[in-house]
Amino acid sequence: MPLFKKINFNSHTQIYIWKITESFEQLYQEVRLNPICQARISGMKSEMHQRGFLSVRKLLEEAGYTDFDLYYDAFGKPHLHDGKHISITHSHQFSSIIISDEVVGIDIELQREKIIRIADKFCDAEFQYLNREQISEYIKKLTVIWGAKEAIFKIQNEKGISFKDHIVVHDFDLNQSETLATLYFSKTEKQFKIFFEEFEGFTLVYALEN
C-alpha cells in the first residue's frame, strides 16, 4: 500500500511508516537494490523479513533516496552517503525509518502479552513505577520501554551494552507520548529524549540525544 504515515517531527527530522500489504514479488519488482543488499535479501529465509527489508526501500524512496544512497558500517549500522542520520525498523506488517540531521534511533514493536514473561531480562529500575496489576497498561509500557532501549542501542551501537543494566527509561504517562532515558555505559552518561505512539496494536518509539 502507499505510505501509511509521515511524521514531521521538526524541520530536520522526519519519520516514515509503511504498512506492508504487498507480496514479496510485488515489492521486489518495485525497488532497485545495490549488490550488497541484493545478496543480503537472497540469504534471508523468512519472507516476512524479506518484505520488511524491501518495504524499507520503499520508505527510502518516499524520503527522496534509493538503496544506493544507503550503506552499513562494520557493526551493521545504516548510514546515508549524504551525511544525514538514519535508523531503520520493521516488525510484522509495519516498517519505519527516521532520517535526521541529529543522531537518532527508532524501533517498532507489536504489543504482545509474551513481553511480560521476559520483562525481567530488560527492566530493572523501571519496575519501581510499573503497575503489574493493570495488564493492558503494563504490556503497553513494557513495549515502550523495550522500544526505547532498542532505539538507544541502535544509536550507541557498542558491544556489551545491557538493556537491563545500562539503560534506564524514566517514569512516563502513556498519554504524554514522551519521556527521558539515560544510558550508563563505559564510564559515560548520556541523556535521550524518547517519543512514542501507538497504532493498530503496534508501538513506535524513537530516540534523540538530549
C-alpha positions as a Python dict, from the first residue, in 0.01 Angstrom:
ca = {
    (1, 'M'): (0, 0, 0),
    (2, 'P'): (110, 364, -17),
    (3, 'L'): (287, 535, 271),
    (4, 'F'): (95, 467, 594),
    (5, 'K'): (209, 781, 774),
    (6, 'K'): (471, 1054, 772),
    (7, 'I'): (563, 1240, 1090),
    (8, 'N'): (734, 1577, 1054),
    (9, 'F'): (893, 1580, 1396),
    (10, 'N'): (1073, 1907, 1323),
    (11, 'S'): (1235, 2085, 1030),
    (12, 'H'): (1523, 1839, 1013),
    (13, 'T'): (1374, 1512, 1144),
    (14, 'Q'): (1112, 1305, 963),
    (15, 'I'): (964, 961, 1033),
    (16, 'Y'): (811, 746, 760),
    (17, 'I'): (590, 442, 826),
    (18, 'W'): (488, 173, 576),
    (19, 'K'): (213, -84, 620),
    (20, 'I'): (329, -394, 439),
    (21, 'T'): (39, -538, 241),
    (22, 'E'): (230, -618, -78),
    (23, 'S'): (363, -959, -172),
    (24, 'F'): (735, -1021, -184),
    (25, 'E'): (716, -1040, -564),
    (26, 'Q'): (547, -701, -596),
    (27, 'L'): (790, -527, -364),
    (28, 'Y'): (1089, -692, -531),
    (29, 'Q'): (978, -568, -870),
    (30, 'E'): (925, -213, -747),
    (31, 'V'): (1264, -142, -584),
    (32, 'R'): (1624, -141, -700),
    (33, 'L'): (1880, -299, -470),
    (34, 'N'): (2253, -240, -462),
    (35, 'P'): (2464, -558, -498),
    (36, 'I'): (2531, -592, -124),
    (37, 'C'): (2163, -568, -33),
    (38, 'Q'): (2073, -799, -320),
    (39, 'A'): (2300, -1061, -165),
    (40, 'R'): (2151, -995, 180),
    (41, 'I'): (1793, -1046, 73),
    (42, 'S'): (1883, -1359, -120),
    (43, 'G'): (2018, -1507, 202),
    (44, 'M'): (1707, -1434, 409),
    (45, 'K'): (1498, -1740, 490),
    (46, 'S'): (1189, -1558, 617),
    (47, 'E'): (959, -1398, 361),
    (48, 'M'): (828, -1165, 632),
    (49, 'H'): (1182, -1039, 688),
    (50, 'Q'): (1234, -1004, 313),
    (51, 'R'): (915, -799, 277),
    (52, 'G'): (1017, -582, 570),
    (53, 'F'): (1359, -528, 413),
    (54, 'L'): (1206, -431, 77),
    (55, 'S'): (942, -204, 232),
    (56, 'V'): (1222, -5, 393),
    (57, 'R'): (1349, 62, 41),
    (58, 'K'): (1003, 195, -46),
    (59, 'L'): (1032, 428, 252),
    (60, 'L'): (1372, 545, 131),
    (61, 'E'): (1209, 641, -198),
    (62, 'E'): (941, 835, -10),
    (63, 'A'): (1222, 1029, 157),
    (64, 'G'): (1396, 1100, -173),
    (65, 'Y'): (1661, 828, -155),
    (66, 'T'): (1730, 487, -306),
    (67, 'D'): (1903, 177, -178),
    (68, 'F'): (2220, 304, -348),
    (69, 'D'): (2225, 601, -106),
    (70, 'L'): (2239, 363, 192),
    (71, 'Y'): (2532, 171, 335),
    (72, 'Y'): (2606, -27, 651),
    (73, 'D'): (2918, 1, 866),
    (74, 'A'): (3114, -290, 1015),
    (75, 'F'): (2870, -306, 1308),
    (76, 'G'): (2564, -327, 1083),
    (77, 'K'): (2452, 29, 1149),
    (78, 'P'): (2290, 202, 848),
    (79, 'H'): (2420, 533, 712),
    (80, 'L'): (2334, 767, 426),
    (81, 'H'): (2604, 887, 189),
    (82, 'D'): (2488, 1250, 223),
    (83, 'G'): (2576, 1251, 593),
    (84, 'K'): (2224, 1256, 735),
    (85, 'H'): (2147, 1012, 1015),
    (86, 'I'): (1910, 722, 959),
    (87, 'S'): (1764, 443, 1170),
    (88, 'I'): (1553, 153, 1043),
    (89, 'T'): (1299, -85, 1195),
    (90, 'H'): (1037, -337, 1085),
    (91, 'S'): (804, -571, 1269),
    (92, 'H'): (539, -795, 1114),
    (93, 'Q'): (330, -576, 880),
    (94, 'F'): (492, -241, 959),
    (95, 'S'): (827, -83, 882),
    (96, 'S'): (963, 261, 960),
    (97, 'I'): (1265, 483, 910),
    (98, 'I'): (1373, 805, 1077),
    (99, 'I'): (1601, 1050, 895),
    (100, 'S'): (1755, 1348, 1069),
    (101, 'D'): (2042, 1592, 1095),
    (102, 'E'): (2071, 1462, 1453),
    (103, 'V'): (2174, 1121, 1582),
    (104, 'V'): (1855, 913, 1604),
    (105, 'G'): (1728, 563, 1672),
    (106, 'I'): (1390, 401, 1605),
    (107, 'D'): (1203, 81, 1686),
    (108, 'I'): (857, -58, 1618),
    (109, 'E'): (708, -346, 1816),
    (110, 'L'): (387, -545, 1816),
    (111, 'Q'): (219, -522, 2157),
    (112, 'R'): (212, -880, 2287),
    (113, 'E'): (142, -1041, 2622),
    (114, 'K'): (460, -1252, 2591),
    (115, 'I'): (664, -941, 2675),
    (116, 'I'): (554, -989, 3038),
    (117, 'R'): (750, -1314, 3053),
    (118, 'I'): (1077, -1150, 2952),
    (119, 'A'): (1034, -819, 3136),
    (120, 'D'): (1296, -904, 3399),
    (121, 'K'): (1553, -952, 3122),
    (122, 'F'): (1540, -588, 3010),
    (123, 'C'): (1386, -398, 3305),
    (124, 'D'): (1525, -320, 3648),
    (125, 'A'): (1477, 35, 3779),
    (126, 'E'): (1158, 62, 3571),
    (127, 'F'): (978, -186, 3799),
    (128, 'Q'): (961, 92, 4060),
    (129, 'Y'): (688, 268, 3860),
    (130, 'L'): (530, -16, 3659),
    (131, 'N'): (192, -144, 3774),
    (132, 'R'): (172, -518, 3708),
    (133, 'E'): (-196, -531, 3808),
    (134, 'Q'): (-312, -324, 3512),
    (135, 'I'): (-225, -580, 3244),
    (136, 'S'): (-310, -377, 2934),
    (137, 'E'): (-116, -73, 3056),
    (138, 'Y'): (169, -296, 3175),
    (139, 'I'): (208, -452, 2830),
    (140, 'K'): (198, -114, 2659),
    (141, 'K'): (452, 39, 2897),
    (142, 'L'): (684, -259, 2867),
    (143, 'T'): (665, -226, 2490),
    (144, 'V'): (760, 142, 2511),
    (145, 'I'): (1049, 59, 2742),
    (146, 'W'): (1178, -216, 2515),
    (147, 'G'): (1144, 8, 2209),
    (148, 'A'): (1325, 296, 2382),
    (149, 'K'): (1614, 74, 2482),
    (150, 'E'): (1633, -76, 2134),
    (151, 'A'): (1638, 272, 1979),
    (152, 'I'): (1914, 388, 2216),
    (153, 'F'): (2115, 75, 2146),
    (154, 'K'): (2092, 149, 1773),
    (155, 'I'): (2228, 497, 1841),
    (156, 'Q'): (2514, 391, 2065),
    (157, 'N'): (2582, 65, 1879),
    (158, 'E'): (2852, -64, 2116),
    (159, 'K'): (2919, -422, 2211),
    (160, 'G'): (2846, -503, 2574),
    (161, 'I'): (2551, -270, 2635),
    (162, 'S'): (2288, -437, 2854),
    (163, 'F'): (1928, -318, 2822),
    (164, 'K'): (1869, -411, 3186),
    (165, 'D'): (2189, -284, 3344),
    (166, 'H'): (2293, 13, 3133),
    (167, 'I'): (1975, 184, 3004),
    (168, 'V'): (1710, 336, 3232),
    (169, 'V'): (1378, 464, 3097),
    (170, 'H'): (1230, 719, 3334),
    (171, 'D'): (870, 715, 3453),
    (172, 'F'): (613, 819, 3194),
    (173, 'D'): (242, 855, 3122),
    (174, 'L'): (116, 673, 2812),
    (175, 'N'): (-99, 976, 2730),
    (176, 'Q'): (200, 1211, 2722),
    (177, 'S'): (378, 1021, 2442),
    (178, 'E'): (727, 1117, 2556),
    (179, 'T'): (978, 1054, 2831),
    (180, 'L'): (1350, 1057, 2905),
    (181, 'A'): (1606, 779, 2927),
    (182, 'T'): (1965, 755, 3045),
    (183, 'L'): (2249, 537, 2922),
    (184, 'Y'): (2519, 450, 3175),
    (185, 'F'): (2800, 276, 2992),
    (186, 'S'): (3177, 279, 2962),
    (187, 'K'): (3215, 546, 3234),
    (188, 'T'): (2985, 785, 3048),
    (189, 'E'): (2628, 904, 3100),
    (190, 'K'): (2407, 1013, 2812),
    (191, 'Q'): (2054, 1151, 2818),
    (192, 'F'): (1796, 1079, 2549),
    (193, 'K'): (1454, 1216, 2464),
    (194, 'I'): (1208, 937, 2392),
    (195, 'F'): (892, 975, 2184),
    (196, 'F'): (630, 708, 2123),
    (197, 'E'): (290, 646, 1971),
    (198, 'E'): (53, 355, 1911),
    (199, 'F'): (-138, 239, 1604),
    (200, 'E'): (-312, -87, 1515),
    (201, 'G'): (-168, -272, 1813),
    (202, 'F'): (189, -159, 1747),
    (203, 'T'): (414, 84, 1935),
    (204, 'L'): (657, 312, 1754),
    (205, 'V'): (942, 457, 1961),
    (206, 'Y'): (1218, 692, 1856),
    (207, 'A'): (1507, 842, 2048),
    (208, 'L'): (1720, 1155, 2007),
    (209, 'E'): (2021, 1253, 2212),
    (210, 'N'): (1920, 1517, 2466),
}
